[in-house]
Amino acid sequence: MIVRFNIDRLGSGAYEYRVTYEGEALFGDAGLDSIEACIIAATEGLGSDPVGAEIAYQGIISGTYPLATLALASAQIAEHALNTTTAMEEVSS
């Protein structure tokens, strides 16, 4: 099972995430202070079924990662998600 972490920035500068599987919301939270904090919280909230997660920031998927990688490299994955979304927004405007 591979879930998706849907991460968005709120108007207040805080972030929210929703963990979904095949379009169905499993759980989420709002008011976190960074993309990395969302990745950490989402990873910690998973049960034993998922083996990995797609990371989507503002609707742009930046990659699919095994759970162990999410736990060990959350800062780098968060930076990659931000950079990917920024690059896609630049070429589409």
C-alpha positions in Angstrom: 0.0 0.0 0.0 1.3 3.4 -1.0 -0.4 6.4 0.5 -0.3 10.0 -0.6 0.7 12.9 1.7 -1.2 16.0 0.4 0.5 19.0 1.9 -0.8 22.6 1.5 0.2 26.0 2.8 -2.6 27.8 4.6 -3.1 31.6 4.3 -1.8 32.2 7.7 1.6 30.7 6.8 1.0 27.5 8.6 0.7 24.1 6.8 -1.8 21.3 6.7 -1.6 17.7 5.5 -4.0 14.9 4.6 -3.0 11.3 4.2 -5.1 9.6 1.5 -5.3 6.2 -0.1 -6.9 5.8 -3.5 -8.6 9.2 -3.0 -10.0 8.5 0.4 -8.9 10.6 3.4 -7.3 8.5 6.2 -6.3 11.3 8.6 -4.7 14.7 8.6 -3.8 17.8 10.7 -3.4 21.6 10.2 -1.5 24.4 11.8 2.0 22.8 11.5 4.9 25.1 10.9 6.6 23.5 7.9 6.4 21.0 5.1 8.9 18.9 7.0 6.7 18.9 10.1 3.8 17.7 7.9 5.9 14.8 6.6 7.1 13.8 10.1 3.5 13.9 11.5 2.0 12.0 8.6 4.7 9.3 8.8 4.3 8.9 12.5 0.5 8.6 12.1 0.7 5.6 9.7 0.0 2.1 10.7 1.8 -1.0 9.5 0.1 -1.4 6.1 1.8 1.4 4.1 5.2 0.7 2.6 5.7 4.1 1.1 4.1 7.5 0.3 3.8 9.9 -2.5 4.6 13.5 -1.5 2.4 16.2 -3.0 2.9 19.8 -2.2 0.2 22.2 -3.4 -1.1 19.4 -5.8 2.3 18.7 -7.4 3.7 15.2 -6.7 7.5 15.5 -6.1 8.2 11.8 -5.5 7.4 8.4 -4.0 9.5 7.3 -1.0 9.8 4.2 1.2 8.7 4.9 4.8 12.3 4.4 6.1 13.5 7.2 3.8 10.7 9.5 4.9 11.8 9.0 8.5 15.5 9.5 7.8 15.4 12.3 5.2 12.4 14.3 5.9 14.2 17.7 5.6 15.6 16.8 2.2 12.3 15.5 1.0 10.5 18.6 2.2 13.0 20.8 0.3 12.6 18.7 -2.8 8.8 19.1 -2.6 9.1 22.9 -2.3 11.6 23.1 -5.1 9.6 20.9 -7.4 6.4 22.9 -6.8 8.2 26.2 -7.3 9.8 25.0 -10.6 6.4 23.8 -11.9 4.7 27.1 -11.0 7.4 29.0 -12.8 7.1 27.1 -16.0 3.3 27.2 -16.0 2.9 31.0 -15.5 
